[in-house]
Amino acid sequence: MKENMFKLLETFIAVYETRNFSKAAEQLFLSQPTISVHISQLEKELDTTLFQRNGRTEVRPTENAKRFYPDAIKIIEDWQHASNKIADHHLAKSRLKIAASHTTATTLLPQILAYLTQDIDRLQIEISLHNSDDILEMASQHQIDLGLIEKPSVNDAVKRYQIASDQLVLAGDLKSPIWLIRENGSGVHHYTQQYLKQKGIVPEQIIRISSNTIIVAMLENGIGQSIVSKKTLTKKIPFQELNSNFHRPLYLLTPQHEQDSDVKTLITKLIAYLKSDQHWL
């Protein structure tokens, strides 16, 4: 295969997963015109149209692109696997970027990190906190290698694994007119809206807070009420259990195509470990 073909395939995968020429360019550190040229070259090579352009940046994959995507990934992965057999990867650390939602950061992430630190001599770990919707987007854009969320969101460029469960409760001063509510896009916000709708509640006062830690601290000081994970509560905070509709799964996300084969192997082992350890579910 021509060396240039690998660049074309990498560009195709980036555009397919981001649905956007500009974002693909940012991901690959290329200019947008170069992305356009690469796609045009690949379309000419395959004698087909891979994307329908909608304006200057947004694109939609054709049926041929959808059929070609898994094959393109396999070609790249096979090449990386073959290259790794020759290259000495023991001298360099693999970068593992993790994004966790505010709930999973305190309930799930510490236990996952305990497992990952077994390979800490081979890893450079970076961690950031975001809401569930943002993490899904980051995984689809290859900005992270691993995401932890509590919202049942999907994206065809992202693999999703159910790895644990969580129980939401109504906590705090249940007579307070003040509701502490997470921002749009968070998993807890999704369930809070569901609860308020089911109960026909229109809060008198709402304080929107983009941090579970701050919400728990306010509840502990007797301020307001909120839907939160039972696992995040301190002993001082009163709570009321809710029905089974508020027992929710927690998910691990990875990009469909992991670009670092060492990271891919590590994540595969992590998922197998989580599935084999029954206390997670």
C-alpha positions in Angstrom: 0.0 0.0 0.0 1.3 3.5 -0.8 2.5 5.3 2.2 0.2 8.2 1.4 -2.8 5.9 1.6 -2.4 5.6 5.4 -2.7 9.4 5.6 -5.9 9.3 3.5 -7.4 6.5 5.7 -6.6 8.4 8.9 -8.2 11.5 7.4 -11.3 9.5 6.3 -11.7 8.0 9.8 -11.4 11.4 11.5 -13.9 13.0 9.2 -16.3 10.1 9.5 -16.2 10.2 13.3 -16.4 14.0 13.7 -18.7 14.7 10.8 -16.8 17.9 10.4 -13.8 18.9 8.3 -12.7 21.6 10.7 -12.7 19.3 13.7 -11.0 16.6 11.7 -8.3 19.1 10.8 -7.8 20.0 14.5 -7.6 16.4 15.5 -5.0 15.5 12.9 -3.1 18.9 13.1 -3.7 19.6 9.5 -5.3 22.4 7.6 -8.9 22.2 6.5 -7.9 22.4 2.8 -5.6 19.4 3.3 -8.4 17.4 4.8 -10.6 18.2 1.7 -7.8 17.2 -0.6 -7.2 13.9 1.3 -10.9 13.0 1.1 -11.1 13.9 -2.6 -8.0 11.7 -3.3 -9.5 8.8 -1.4 -12.8 9.2 -3.2 -10.9 9.2 -6.5 -8.9 6.1 -5.5 -12.1 4.2 -4.5 -14.1 5.7 -7.4 -17.0 6.6 -5.1 -18.4 9.5 -3.0 -17.8 9.1 0.7 -19.4 12.2 2.1 -22.2 14.5 1.2 -21.1 18.1 1.9 -23.5 20.4 3.8 -21.9 23.8 3.7 -18.2 24.4 4.2 -17.6 22.0 7.2 -20.5 19.7 8.1 -20.6 16.4 6.2 -22.7 13.3 6.2 -21.3 9.9 5.3 -22.7 8.0 2.4 -23.7 4.3 2.5 -20.4 3.4 0.9 -18.6 5.4 3.6 -20.5 3.4 6.3 -19.5 0.2 4.7 -15.9 1.3 4.3 -15.4 2.6 7.9 -14.8 -0.7 9.7 -12.4 -1.8 7.0 -10.5 1.4 7.2 -10.1 1.0 11.0 -8.9 -2.6 10.5 -6.3 -1.6 8.0 -4.9 1.1 10.3 -5.0 -1.2 13.4 -3.2 -4.0 11.5 -0.5 -1.6 10.4 -0.1 -0.3 14.0 0.1 -3.9 15.3 2.7 -4.8 12.7 4.8 -1.7 13.5 4.7 -2.3 17.2 6.3 -5.7 16.7 9.3 -3.9 15.3 9.4 -0.7 17.3 10.6 -0.6 20.9 7.7 0.8 22.9 9.0 -0.1 26.3 11.1 3.1 26.4 8.1 5.5 26.1 5.1 6.0 28.2 1.6 5.8 26.6 -0.6 8.8 27.3 -4.0 7.8 28.8 -6.6 10.6 28.8 -9.6 10.0 31.0 -12.7 12.2 31.4 -15.1 11.5 34.2 -18.5 12.9 35.1 -18.8 14.5 38.6 -20.6 11.4 40.0 -18.3 8.8 38.5 -15.2 10.8 39.5 -16.0 10.1 43.2 -17.7 6.7 43.0 -16.0 4.8 40.1 -12.8 6.6 39.0 -10.7 5.9 42.2 -11.2 2.1 41.9 -10.4 2.2 38.2 -7.2 4.2 38.9 -6.2 1.6 41.5 -6.3 -1.0 38.7 -4.5 1.2 36.2 -1.7 2.1 38.5 -0.4 -1.5 38.2 1.0 -0.2 34.8 1.9 3.3 36.1 5.5 2.8 34.9 4.2 2.6 31.3 1.4 5.3 31.6 1.1 9.0 31.6 -2.4 9.5 33.0 -4.4 12.8 32.5 -7.8 13.2 34.2 -10.5 15.9 33.6 -14.1 16.4 34.8 -17.0 17.2 32.5 -20.7 16.4 32.2 -21.9 13.3 30.4 -22.8 14.9 27.1 -19.4 16.6 26.8 -17.6 13.4 27.6 -19.5 11.6 24.8 -18.5 14.3 22.4 -14.9 14.2 23.5 -14.7 10.4 23.0 -16.2 10.8 19.5 -13.5 13.4 18.7 -10.6 11.3 20.1 -9.9 14.0 22.7 -9.9 11.2 25.4 -9.2 7.5 25.5 -11.6 6.6 28.2 -14.8 8.3 29.5 -17.0 7.5 32.6 -20.6 8.7 32.5 -23.9 8.0 34.1 -26.2 9.0 31.2 -27.4 6.5 28.6 -26.0 8.6 25.7 -24.9 7.0 22.4 -22.8 8.0 19.4 -21.9 5.7 16.5 -18.2 6.8 16.8 -18.1 5.6 20.5 -18.2 2.2 22.2 -20.2 2.1 25.4 -19.9 -0.5 28.1 -22.2 -0.8 31.2 -19.7 -1.5 34.0 -21.5 -0.5 37.3 -24.7 0.6 38.9 -25.7 3.6 41.0 -28.7 4.6 43.2 -30.1 8.1 43.1 -31.9 9.5 46.2 -33.7 12.7 47.1 -31.4 14.3 49.7 -31.2 17.4 51.9 -34.0 19.5 53.5 -37.0 18.0 51.8 -39.2 20.9 52.9 -36.9 23.5 51.4 -38.3 25.5 48.5 -34.7 25.6 47.1 -33.7 22.9 44.5 -30.0 22.4 43.7 -29.9 21.3 40.1 -27.0 20.3 37.9 -26.5 21.9 34.5 -27.9 20.6 31.2 -26.0 17.7 29.8 -25.2 16.1 33.1 -26.6 12.6 34.0 -28.1 13.8 37.3 -29.9 16.7 35.5 -31.6 14.1 33.2 -32.9 12.2 36.2 -33.8 15.3 38.2 -36.1 16.5 35.3 -37.6 13.1 35.2 -38.4 13.2 38.9 -39.9 16.7 38.9 -42.1 15.8 35.9 -43.3 12.6 37.5 -44.2 14.4 40.8 -45.6 17.5 39.1 -43.2 19.7 41.0 -42.4 23.2 39.8 -39.5 24.4 42.1 -40.0 27.8 43.7 -36.3 28.5 43.6 -33.5 26.9 41.6 -29.8 27.1 42.0 -27.9 25.6 39.1 -24.5 24.1 40.1 -22.1 22.4 37.7 -20.5 20.4 40.5 -21.7 17.5 42.6 -19.1 18.2 45.3 -20.6 21.7 45.8 -24.1 20.4 45.9 -23.2 17.8 48.5 -21.4 20.5 50.6 -24.5 22.7 50.4 -26.8 19.8 51.4 -24.5 19.1 54.3 -25.0 22.7 55.5 -28.7 22.4 55.4 -29.2 24.3 52.1 -31.9 23.0 49.7 -32.7 19.6 48.4 -31.4 17.7 45.4 -31.3 14.4 43.5 -27.9 13.0 44.0 -26.0 9.7 44.1 -26.4 7.9 47.4 -22.7 7.0 47.2 -21.7 10.7 47.4 -23.6 11.6 50.6 -22.1 12.1 54.0 -23.6 10.7 57.1 -25.0 14.2 58.1 -27.2 14.5 55.0 -30.8 13.1 55.3 -32.2 11.4 52.3 -35.2 9.6 50.9 -34.9 6.5 48.7 -36.6 6.6 45.3 -38.1 3.8 43.1 -36.2 1.5 40.8 -36.4 4.1 37.9 -33.7 5.9 39.7 -31.3 3.0 39.9 -29.1 3.8 36.9 -26.2 2.1 35.1 -22.8 3.7 34.9 -20.9 3.5 31.6 -17.4 3.4 30.3 -16.8 5.0 26.9 -14.0 4.5 24.4 -13.6 5.8 20.8 -14.5 3.2 18.2 -11.0 3.5 16.8 -8.3 3.8 19.5 -5.2 5.3 17.9 -2.6 3.9 20.4 -2.4 0.1 20.3 -0.8 -0.1 23.8 -3.7 2.0 25.2 -6.2 -0.1 23.3 -4.7 -3.3 24.9 -4.8 -1.8 28.4 -8.4 -0.7 28.0 -9.4 -4.1 26.8 -7.9 -5.7 29.9 -9.6 -3.1 32.1 -13.0 -3.8 30.6 -12.5 -7.6 31.1 -11.5 -6.9 34.7 -14.6 -4.8 35.4 -16.9 -7.4 33.8 -15.3 -10.2 35.8 -15.6 -8.4 39.2 -19.2 -8.8 40.2 -19.2 -6.1 42.8 -19.2 -3.4 40.1 -22.7 -4.3 38.9 
